[in-house]
Amino acid sequence: MEIPKKFQINEPISHTKFLIDGKIGKWEGRTTKVISTLFCDTYAKEPTLIGTTPLMDEASANQALDSAYKAFNQGQGNWPTMKVYERIRCMENFVKKMVTKRDEVVKLLMWEIGKNLNDSEKEFDRTVDYIKDTIEEYKIIDRKGADFQNNSGVRAIIRRGPLGVVLCLGPYNYPLNETFALLIPAIIMGNTAIFKPAKHGVLLIAPLLEAFKESFPKGVVNIIFGRGREIASPIMKSGKVDVLALIGHSSSAISLQDLHPQKNRLRLVLGLEAKNPAIILEDADIDLTVDECISGTLSYNGQRCTALKIIYVHEKVKDKFLNKFSKKIDELNLGLPWENTLLTPLPEPSKPDYITDLIDDAKSLGAKIVNKRGGQKQKNFVFPAILYPVNDKMRVYQEEQFGPVIPVISFSNVKKPIDFMADSNYGQQVSIFGKDVSRLGPIIDSLVNLVCRVNLNSACQRGPDIYPFTGRKDSAVSTLSVHDALRSFSIRTFVASKDNDLNKNILREMIDSKKSSFVRTDYYL
């Protein structure tokens, strides 16, 4: 099938650039191939080489770190002491430049990680909206800080200040949106950053390097490319990082934390794994539930931390649900991203074998594939498999599968899924389907103490970005939303003075002369 002209990559992209200390440099060393897994028997026989990216080394990592460290300068640098409206202008300038790269970034999202066209466009547009919303929220925070308080004879002006140097590591499944949900609030609050793109979704950052360079002072944003062990590890060992901002796997977060020589000084902003369940009660609207569970389990092939990873269905409606659920899933089509099918090839070359191993393990322990097409393998694709009955001996029960396999368990007492959640290492979200308020009320009261978001008759999700996004246990540290992220990357700090004539006169003169960026009562509209 012919690839639409606007989505074609006519020749591999040789990306050799990086951003350190406000300069775009050219990498002359080792590189790594960027292979797209957009191939299957129907379309092509071989995977596609779409480009190369730098494999930068420890020396480069230390240069980026030194740049960020100097730019922060222990809180005395130009960026952390800059007036709020000046930082906001830098961010507004960046987003204007960013939107001009939409088509390039969307095309690379499709080729690099197999995300369909609609979702790739949504990821870009949502990220732009997130930046704009962050700017507006920062203005609100600044206005609230432009007010002196007086309590017990002590006058104070309280604001939020930056934390220092941030190491920012994003995920491959949302390499633009979730990465920027860390990076943007971090830098607008006055921190400086070193950013390394994820293992997949690397080339799509390349079109934005110039925008970062032209929008921010030198050293504020440093973008380097390579393997985490070679780049992130020496940065953490230095002890100069104040914040580890990572969305990924808890094992990576733990490994990096362990490298830091002064852990008590390290602030963590982490989005990690989840094993979000759906709980389907006997009075659930089955048609609505099926649609939400398809979206919840299979949007972007289930490669989302917010995906539904296990389904508990009441014994009385189990057969009805499974019949409709399996029929609808078997009607889904596999396609390439620009065809806007729900199911697309998997970006990780090893993922199909992993999914097949989970299926085989479950079958060996008594589960069956419910849907006719379940488990069919086609190079870089496995057709979604509904597994039933699943038990706690199976790997698919215990592991976050992050792919198109759907374990289903029946229950007669809702205590069973609640116990699963209580025993789980994770506590991000849950979806509950039902109508009877007398049943739902007490269940919800239990669920809100086990997870951080309960979705009523709807699939788990992150948005809207104004709402808190976090988790309990091993699922998250700190909270990400437009408002909460700004708080996560800052700390309350204030100037206090005894309420007497001397101090009043000093403060009045300081405010009138605008000698301080901190002690002021004006704000940015």
ZADOMAR-425457 format. One record per residue: x, y, z of N, C-alpha, C, O in turn. Coordinates in steps of 0.2 Angstrom, whole numbers, plus 5000, padded with zeros to 4 digits. Example, Ala and Ser with C-alpha at 12.3 -4.5 7.8 and 13.67 -1.06 7.14 Angstrom:
// residues 2
506649725039506249785039506649845039507149835042
506449895035506849955036506450005039506750065040
//
This chain:
// residues 525
500449945000500050005000500450065000500950065004
500350114996500650174995500650215002500150235004
501250245004501250285010501050355007501350385002
500550395010500450465008501050505008501550495013
501150545003501750585002501950625008502550625009
501450655011501650705017501950665023502250695027
501850595023502150555029502750515027502950475031
502950525020503550485018504150515021504250575022
504650465023505350485024505750465019505850405018
505950505014506350485008507050465009507250425005
507350485014508050465016508150465023507850515026
508550425026508650425033508950495035509250525032
508750515041508850575045509550565049509450525054
510050595047510650595050510650655056510850705054
510450635062510450685067511050685071511250635074
511450745071512150745074512150795079512650815082
511550835080511650895084511450885092511050835093
511650925096511450925103511550995105511751045102
511251005111511251075114511551075121511251045126
512051115122512451115128512651195129512951215124
512551225134512751295136512551345131512951385129
511951335128511651385124511951375117511751415112
512351325115512551315109512351245106512351195109
512251245099512051185096512751155093513051185089
512951105096513551075094513451015089512850985088
513950995085513950935081514350875084514850885085
513950815084514250755087514650725082514450705076
515350705083515750675078515850605080516250565076
515550575086515750515088515250455086514950465080
515150405090514750355088514050375088513850415091
513650335083512950345083512550285083512850225083
511950285084511450225084510950235079510650285078
510750175076510250175071509550185074509450155080
509150225071508450225073508050185068507950205062
507750125070507450085066506650085068506450075073
506250095062505550095063505250025062505449995058
504850005067504549945066503849945062503549895063
503749995058503149995054503249955048503349975042
503249885049503249845044502849775046502849765052
502549745041502149685043502049655036502249685031
501849595036501749555030501349595024501549585018
500849635026500449665022500749725018500649735012
501249755021501549815019502249815016502449845011
502649785020503349785018503749725022503449695026
504249705019504649645021505149655026505349615030
505349725027505949735031505749795035505349845033
506049805041506049865045506349925042506749915037
506149985043506450045040506950085044506750095050
507550095041508050135044507750205043507750235037
507550245048507350315047507850365049507750425048
508450345052508950395054509450365059509450305061
509850415061510350395066510350455071510250515070
510550435078510650485083511250475086511550425086
511550535090512150525093512150475099511650475103
512750445100512850405106513350435110513950425110
513150485114513550535117513850495123513550445126
514350525126514750485131514750525138514450575139
515150495143515150525149515450595149515250645153
515950615145516250675145515650725142515650785145
515250705138514750755135514250765141513950815142
514050715145513550715150513850765155513450805158
514450765157514750805162514750885159514750925163
514850885153514850955150514150985151514051045153
513650945149512950965150512750985157512451035159
513050935162512950955169513251015171512951055175
513851025169514251085171513851145169513851205172
513551145163513251195160512651215164512451275166
512251165166511651175170511851205177511451245180
512351175179512551195186512751265186512651305191
513151285181513351355181512851405180512851455183
512351385176511751425174511351435181511051495182
511251385185510951395191511351435196511151475200
511951415196512451445201512251455208512251505211
512051395211511851395218511251445219511251475224
510851455214510251505215510451575213509951615214
511051585212511251655210511251675203511451725201
511151625199511251635191510651675189510151695192
510751695182510351745179509651715179509151745180
509551645177508851615176508551615183507951635183
508751585188508351575194508251645198507751655201
508651695196508451765199508151815194507951865196
507951785188507651825183506951845186506551805189
506651895183505951915185505451865181505651845176
504951855185504451805182504251825175504151775171
504051885174503851905167504351885162504151875156
504951895164505551875159505551805157505651785152
505451765162505451685161504851665157504851625153
504251705159503651685155503751705148503551675143
504051765146504151785139504651735136504451715130
505151705139505551655136505151595134505151565128
504651575138504251515137503751535132503551485127
503451595131502951605126503351605119503051585114
503951635119504351635113504451565111504451545105
504651515116504751445114504151415111504151385105
503551425114502951385111502751415104502451375100
502951475103502751505096503251475091502951455085
503851455093504251425088504151345088504151315082
503851325093503751245093503151235088503251185085
502651275088502051255084502251255077501851225073
502751285075502951285067503251215066503351205060
503451175070503751115069503251055070503450995070
502551075070502051025071502050965066502050905069
502050975060502050925055502650875056502550815055
503250905057503850865057503850815063503950755063
503650845069503550805075503050755075503150695077
502450765072501950715071502150665067502050605068
502450675061502650625057503150575060503150515059
503650605064504150565068503850525073504050475075
503350555077502950515082502650445078502750395081
502450455073502150395069502650345067502550285069
503250375064503750325062504150295068504350235067
504250335073504750305078504350265083504650215085
503750275085503450235090502750205088502450175092
502550215082501950185079501350215082500850175081
501350275084500650305087500250325081500550355076
499650315081499250335075499150405074499350445079
498950425068498950495066498550545071498850595073
497950525073497550565077497850575084497850625087
498150515087498450515093499150555093499250595098
499450555088500050595087499950665087500250705090
499450685083499250755083498950775089499150835092
498550735093498350755099498950765104498950805108
499450725104500050725108500350795107500550825112
500450815101500750875100500350935102500550975106
499650935100499250995102499150995110499151055113
499050935113498950935120499650965124499550995129
500150955121500850975124500851055123501051085128
500651075117500651155117500151185122500251235125
499551155122499051175127499351175134499151215138
499651125136499951115142500451165144500451195149
500851185139501351245140500951305141501151345146
500451325137500051385138499751385145499651435148
499451325147499051325153499551335159499451365164
500151305158500651315163500851385164500951405170
500951425159501051495159500551535163500751575167
499951515161499351555165499351535172499251575176
499451465174499451445181500051475184499951495190
500651485181501151515185501051595186501251615191
500651625182500451695183500051695189500051745193
499551645190499151645196499551635202499451675207
499951595202500451575208500851645210500851655215
501051675204501451735206501051795209501251825213
500351795206499951845209499751835216499751885220
499651775218499551755225500151765229500051785235
500751765227501351785230501451855231501951875235
501151895228501251965228500852005233500552055232
500851975239500451995245500851985251501051935253
500852045255501252035261500752015267500152035267
500951965271500551945276500851965283501451985283
500351975288500552005294500251955300499651955301
500651925303500451875309500851885315501451875314
500551895321500951895327501551945327502051925330
501451995323501952045323502552035318503052065319
502451985314502951965309502651975302502151945301
502952015298502652025291503051975286503651975287
502751955281503051905277502851905270502251915269
503251895265503051885258503251815256503851805256
502751775254502951705253502851695246502351705243
503351665243503351645236503651575235503751535240
503651545229503951485227504551495224504651535219
505051455226505751465223505951405220505751345221
506451405215506751345212507151295216507351325222
507251235214507651185218508351185216508751165220
508451195209509151185207509251155200508851175195
509651105200509751065193509351005193509250965197
508951005187508550945186508750895180508950925175
508750835182508950785177508250755174507850725178
508050765168507450755165507450695160507850695155
507050645162507050585158506350565157505950545161
506150565150505450545148505350475146505850445145
504750455145504550395142504550385135504450435131
504550325132504550315125503750325122503650345116
503250305127502650305124502250375123501850385119
502550425127502350495126502950535126503050575131
503350525121504050555121504050635121504550665123
503450665119503450735119503050755125503250795129
502450735125501950765130502150745137502250795141
502350685139502550675146503250695148503350715154
503650705143504350735144504250805146504550835150
503850835142503750915142503350925149503450985152
502950875151502550885157503050885163502850915169
503650865162504150875167504650935166504750975170
504850935160505350985158505051065158505451105161
504451075156504251145156504051175162504351225164
503751135167503651165174504351175177504451215181
504751125176505451135180505751195178506051225182
505851215171506251265169505851335171506151385172
505251335170504851405171504851425178504851485180
504951375183505051395190505751415192505851435197
506151415187506851445188507451395189507951405190
507251325188507751275188508051275181507851305177
508651245181509051225175508951155174508951115179
509051125168508951055166509451025161509651055157
509550965162509850915157509250865155508950835159
509150865149508650825146508950775141509250785137
508750705143508950655138508350615136507950595140
508250615129507650585126507650515128508150485129
507050485127506950405129507250365123507450395118
507250305124507550255119507250255113507550245107
506550265113506150275106505850345107505650365112
505750375101505550445101506050495102506050535106
506650485099507250525099507250575094507350635095
507150555088507250595082506750655082506850715080
506150645085505650695085505850755090505550805089
506350745094506650805098507050855093507150915095
507350825088507850865084507550925081507850975081
506950925079506650985076506551045081506451105079
506551025087506451075093507151105096507051155100
507651085094508351105097508451185096508551215100
508251205090508351275088507951315092508051375095
507251295093506851335097507051335104506951395107
507351285107507551295114508151335114508251385119
508651335109509251375109509051445109509351495113
508551465105508351535103507951565109507851625109
507651525113507151545118507351555125507151595128
507851515127508151515134508851535134509251525130
509051575140509751585141510151525141509951475142
510851535140511251475139511251435146511251465151
511251375145511351325151510651315154510651265159
510151345152509451335156509251265153508951225158
509251245147509051185144509651155140509951185136
509851095142510351055139510150995137509850955141
510150975130509850915127510450875124510750895120
510450815127510950765125510650705123510150685125
511050665119510750595117511250545118511850545118
510950485119511350425121510950375126510350385127
511350325128511150275133511150305140511550345142
510650285144510550305150511150295155511350335159
511450235154511950215158512550255157512950265162
512650275151513250315149513150385151513650425151
512550415151512450485152512150495158512350545162
511550465160511250485166511650465173511650495178
511950405172512350375178512850425180512850445186
513350445176513850495179513550565181513850595186
513050585178512650645180512450635188512550685192
512150585189511850565196512450555201512450585207
512950525199513550515203513850575206514150575211
513850625202514150695203513850725210514250765213
513250705211512950745217512650815216512450845220
512750835209512550905208511850905206511550965204
511450855205510750855203510350865209510450825214
509850905209509450925214508750885214508450875218
508550875207507950845206508050795201508250805195
507750735202507750675197506950675195506550655198
506850695188506250695185506150645180506450645175
505850585182505850525177505150495177504750495181
504950485170504350445169504550375166504850385160
504450325169504750265166504650205171504150205175
505150165172505150105176505450115183505950155184
505150085188505350095195506150075196506450105200
506250025192506949995193507450045190508050055193
507350085185507750135183507850195188508350215189
507250215191507250265196507650245202508050285205
507550185204507950165210508750155209509150185213
508850135203509550135201509950205201510450205203
509550245198509850315198509850345205510350385206
509350335209509350365216509950335219510250375223
510050275219510650245222511350275220511750265224
511350305215512050335212512150395216512750425216
511650435218511750495221512050495228511850455232
512550535229512950525235512550555241512750545247
512050605240511750635245510950625244510650675242
510650565245509950555243509550605247508950615244
509650625253509250665257509150735254508650765255
509550755249509550815246509150805239509150855235
509050745237508750735230507950735230507650695234
507650785227506950785226506750735220507150735215
506250705221506050655216505350675213504850695217
505350675207504650685203504650625198504950625193
504250575200504250515196503550485194503050495198
503450465188502850435186503050365184503450355179
502850315187503050245186502550195184502050215181
502650135186502150085183501450085187501350115192
501050045184500350035186500049975184500249945179
499549945188499249885186498449905187498149875191
498249955183497549975184497049925183497049905177
496549915187496049865186495449895184495249955185
494949855180494249875179493849825184494049765184
493349855187492949815191492249825188491949875189
491949765186491349775182490849735187490849675188
490349775190489849755194489249725190489249725184
488849685194488349645190487749685187487449665182
487749755189487249795186487549845181487249895179
488149835179488449875174488149875167487849825165
488149935164487949945157488449905153488949935152
488249845150488849805147489049845140489649835139
488649865136488849895130489349955132489849965128
489150005136489650055138490250025141490750055139
490249975145490749945148491249915143491849925144
490949885138491449855133491749905129492349905128
491449965127491750015124492350045128492850055125
492150055134492750095138493250045140493850065140
493149975140493649935142494149925135494749905136
493849925129494249925123494749985123495349975122
494450045124494850105124495350095130495950115129
495150075136495650075141496150025141496750035143
496049965137496549915137496949925130497549895130
496649955125497049945119497150015115497450015110
497050075118497250135115498050135115498350115121
498350145110499050135109499250075111499750065114
498850025109499049945110499149935118499549885119
498849975122498949965129499649985132499749965138
500050025128500650045130500650115134500950165132
500250115139500150175143500150155151499850105152
500450195155500350175162499650185164499450145169
499250225161498550225163498150175160497450175161
498350135156497950085153497650035158497950025164
497050005156496749955160497149895159497249865154
497449865165497949805164497649745166497949685165
497049745170496749685172496049695173495849755175
495549645171494849665172494549615176494649545175
494149635181493749595186493049605184492749655184
492749545182492049555180491549505185491749455186
491049535187490549495191490349425188490149425182
490349375192490149305189489449305185489449275180
489049345187488349345184488349385177487949365173
488849425176488849455169489449435165489649465160
489849395168490449375165490349345157490749375153
489949305156489849275149489649325144489849335139
489149365147488849425142489449475141489449495135
489849495146490349535144490849505140491049545135
491149445141491649415137491449405130491849415125
490849385129490549375122490549445118490849445112
490349495121490349555117491049585117491149615112
491449585122492049615122492549575117492849605113
492549505117492949475112492649485105493149485100
492049485104491749505097492049565094492249575088
491949625098492149685096492949695095493149725091
493349655099494049665098494249625092494649655088
493949575091494049535084493949575078494149555073
493449625079493249665073493749725072493749755067
494249735076494749785076495249765070495349705069
495549815067495949815061496649835063496749885067
497149805061497849825061498049865055497849855050
498349925057498549965051499150005053499450005058
499350045048499950095049499650155052499050175051
500050195055499850255059499350305055498850325058
499550315049499250365045498550335043498150375040
498350275044497750245043497250255049496650235048
497550275054497150295060496750235063496150235065
497050175063496750115066496950115073497450145075
496550085077496750075085497350035086497750055090
497449985082497949935083498549955077498349955071
499149965080499649985075500249935078500249905083
500849935073501349895075501749915082501649975084
502049875086502349885092503049915091503449885087
503249965094503850005093504449965096505049975093
504349925101504949885104505049815100504549775100
505549805097505649745093505549685098505349635095
505749685104505649625108504949615111504849565114
504549665110503849665114503449605111503049575115
503349595105502949535102503149465106502749435108
503749455106504049395110503849395117503649345120
503849455120503649455127502949445128502749405133
502549475124501749465124501649395123501249365127
501949355118501849285117502049245123501649195125
502549265126502749225132502249235138502149185141
501949295139501449295144500849255142500549225147
500649255136500049215134500249135135499849105138
500849115133500949045134501049025141500748975143
501249075145501349055153500649045155500449005159
500149095154499449095156499149025154498748995158
499249015148498848955145499148885148498748845150
499748885150500048825153499748825161499848765163
499548875163499248875170498448875170498148895175
498148865164497448855164497048905161496448895160
497348965159496949015155496848995148497248955145
496349015145496149005138496149075134495949125137
496249075128496149135124495449135122495249095118
495049195124494349195123494249215116493749185113
494549265113494349285106494749245101495349225102
494449245095494649195090495349215087495749175086
495449285087496049305084496649325089497149335087
496449315095496949325100497649295100497649235099
498149325100498849305100499149295093499749265093
498749305088499049295081499649345081499549405082
500149315078500749355078500949365071500949325067
501249435070501449455063502049495064501949555064
502649465065503249505065503249545071503349525077
503049615070503149665076502449675079502349725081
501949625078501349635080501049575083501149525080
500649585089500249525092499549545092499449605095
499049515089498349535090498149525097498349475100
497749575100497549575107497249505109496849485105
497549485114497249415117496849425124497149455128
496249405124495849405130496049345134495849285131
496249345140496449275143495949265149495849315153
495649205149495149195155495149115156495249085151
495149095162495149125169495949135170496349095169
496049195173496749215175496849205183496349215187
497349175185497449175193498149205195498549225190
498249205201498849245204499549205203500049235204
499549145200500149115198500449135191500949125190
500049165187500249185181500549255180500449295184
501049255176501449315175501049375173501149435176
500549365169500149415167499749445172499449505172
499649415178499249435184499749485188499549535191
500349465188500849505192501249565189501349615192
501349555182501749605179501349655175500749645173
501649715174501349765170501449745163502049765161
501049725159501149695153501349745147501749735143
501049805148501249865143501149845136501549855132
500649805135500449785128499849755127499449745132
499649725121499049695119498849625122498749585118
498849625128498549555131498149575137498349615141
497549545138497049575143496849515147496449475145
497149515154496949465158496249475161496049535163
495749425162495149435165495049385170495149325170
494749405176494549365182493849385184493649435184
493549325186492849335188492849335196493249315199
492249365198492149375206491449375207491049395203
491349345213490649355216490549395222490049425223
491149415225491249455230491749515228492249495227
491549575229491949635227492549635231493049675229
492549605236493149605241493749575237494349595238
493649535232494249495228494649555224495249555225
494349595220494749645217495049695221495549725220
494649715227494949765232495549735235496049765236
495549665237496149635240496649635235497249645237
496549625229497049625224497449695224498049705223
497049745224497249815224497649835230498149865230
497449805236497749815242498449785243498949805245
498449725239499149685239499549705234500149695234
499349745229499749765223500349815225500249845230
500849815222501349865223501249925220501549975221
500649935216500449995213499850015215499449985218
499750085214499150115216498950185212498950235215
498950175206498750235202498050245201497750295204
497650205197496950215196496550155196496850095196
495950155195495450105194494850125191494650185191
494550085187493850095184493350055187493449995187
492850085189492250045191491650055187491450115186
491250005185490750005181490049975185490149915187
489550015186488949995189488450055190488650115187
487850045192487350095193487050105200486850155202
487050055204486750055210487150095215487750075217
486950155217487250195222487450165228487950175231
486950125231487050095238487650045237487950035243
487850015232488449975231489050015229489550005232
488950065225489550095222489850145228490450145228
489350175232489650215237490150185242490750215242
489950135245490450105250491150075246491650075249
491050055240491650025236492050085234492650085235
491750145232492150205230492550225237493150245236
492250225242492550245249493150205250493650225253
493150135248493750095249494250115244494850115245
494050115238494550125232494950195233495550195231
494650245235495050305235495550305240496050345240
495550255245496150245249496650195247497150185250
496550175241497050125238497350155231497950135230
497050195228497250225222497150305222496850325227
497450335217497350415217496850435212496650495212
496550395209495950415204495450355203495750305201
494850365205494350315203493950345198493650395198
493850305192493550325186492850285186492850225186
492250325186491650295187491350285180491250335176
491250225178490950205171491350235165491050255160
492050235166492450265161493150235162493350215168
493550235157494250205157494650245161494550305161
495250225163495750255166496050305161496150285155
496350365164496650415159497050465163496950465169
497450505160497850555163497450615164497350645169
497150645158496850705158496150715161495950665164
495950775161496250835159496850855163496850835169
497250895160497950905163497850955169498350955173
497250985170497151025176497050975182497151005188
496850915181496750875187497450835189497850835185
497450825196498050795198498250725195497750685194
498850715193499050645191499650625195500150645195
499450565199499950535203499750465205499350435202
500150435210499950375212500250355219500650395221
499950305222500250275228500750225227500850195221
501050205232501550145232502150155227502450215226
502150105223502750115218502550145211502850145206
501950175211501650205205501850275203501950305198
502050315209502250385208502550415214502450395219
502950465213503150515218503050585216503250595210
502750625220502550695218501950685213501650635211
501650745212501050755208501150795202501450845202
500850775196500950805190500250825188499850785186
500150895187499550925184499850995182500351015185
499451035179499651105177499851135184500451165184
499451135189499651175195500151135199500651165202
500051065200500451025205501151025202501651015207
501251015196501951015193502351075195502951065197
502051135195502451195197502651185204503151215206
502151165208502351155215502851095216503351105220
502851045212503350985213504051015211504550985214
504151055207504751085205504951145208505451185206
504651165214504851225218504751205225504551155227
504951255229504851255236504651325239504851375236
504251325244504051385247504651415251504951385255
504651485249505251515253504951595254504551615250
505151625259504951685261505451735264505851715267
505251795264505651845267505151875273504551895272
505451875279505051895285505451955289506051955289
505051995292505252045296504852065301504252065301
505152095307504652115312504352175310504552215306
503752185312503252235310503452305313503052315318
503952335311504152405314504252455309504352435303
504352515311504452565306505052555302505052575296
505652535305506252525301506152485295506252495289
505852425297505752375292505252395286505252375280
504652425289504152455284504552495279504352495273
504952545281505252595277505652555272505752575266
506052505274506552465270506152435264506252435258
505552405266505152365262504852405257504852395251
504552465259504252515254504752535249504652535243
505352555251505852575247506052525242506252535236
506152465244506352405240505852395235505952385229
505152405237504652385232504652445227504552435221
504652505229504652565225505252565220505152585214
505752545222506352555218506452495213506852495209
506052445215506152375211506852345211507052325206
507152355217507852325217507852245218508352215218
507252225220507152145221506652115217506152145216
506852055214506352015210505851975214505351955212
506151975220505751935225505251975229504651965230
505552025232505152075236504752125232505052175230
504152115230503852155226503052145226502852085229
502652185224501952175225501552185218500952175217
501952195213501752195206501652125203501952075206
501352115198501252045195501152045187500952105185
501251995184501151995177500451975175500251925177
500152015170499452005168499451955163498951935160
//
